[in-house]
Each structure stands twice: as structure tokens, then as C-alpha cells.
Amino acid sequence: MATKQADVKFTKEQFLNAKEPIGSLDALYVVLEDGKEYTKEEAEKLLNDFLNRKVVK
């Protein structure tokens, strides 16, 4: 059985060291947890949620 690309998980370090990062490395560093693995879609959602959050004064 072939692994679906959506099922492949990566660590925070792998996202930060990727040839083609999915977004801002600084933001990825903040939103991804050490020791946890994420699919590309999960990491992109966390990144987008972080970048699009409302700032409260």
C-alpha cells in the first residue's frame, strides 16, 4: 500500500530546513512545536491561522 502524500509527516526542524519553505521561517518557528510531527496541510493551516489572527489592543 502506497503512502498518500497527505499522510507524510514532518518535524519542525524538517520544515525549517526545507529547500522550499511553506512560509516565513520565523512564523513557522513560533507555531510548530518541538518533537511534534505535522503534515504539510496541518503546518500550513497553523501558519495561516497565526498570520491572519486579529490583534487586540
C-alpha positions in Angstrom: 0.0 0.0 0.0 1.5 3.3 -1.1 1.6 6.2 1.4 -0.5 9.1 0.4 1.4 12.4 0.3 -1.2 13.9 2.8 -0.2 11.2 5.3 3.5 12.1 5.3 4.5 13.9 8.5 7.5 16.1 9.1 9.1 17.6 12.2 9.6 21.3 13.0 13.2 21.0 12.1 12.4 19.5 8.7 10.0 22.3 7.9 12.6 24.9 9.0 15.4 23.3 6.9 13.3 22.6 3.8 14.7 23.7 0.4 11.3 25.4 -0.3 9.8 26.6 3.0 6.0 26.8 3.1 6.2 30.3 4.6 8.0 32.6 6.9 10.7 30.7 8.9 10.2 33.0 11.9 6.5 32.3 12.0 7.0 28.6 11.5 9.5 28.6 14.4 6.7 30.1 16.6 3.7 27.9 15.6 5.3 24.5 15.3 6.2 22.6 18.5 9.5 20.7 19.0 9.1 17.0 19.0 5.7 17.0 17.2 5.1 15.9 13.6 2.8 17.6 11.1 1.5 17.0 7.6 2.2 19.9 5.2 -1.5 20.8 5.3 -1.5 20.9 9.1 1.6 23.1 9.2 0.1 25.4 6.5 -3.1 25.8 8.5 -1.3 26.6 11.7 0.8 29.2 9.8 -2.1 30.8 8.1 -4.2 30.9 11.3 -1.2 32.6 13.1 -0.6 35.1 10.3 -4.3 36.0 9.9 -5.2 36.3 13.6 -6.7 39.5 15.0 -4.5 41.7 17.1 -6.3 43.0 20.2 -5.2 46.3 21.8 
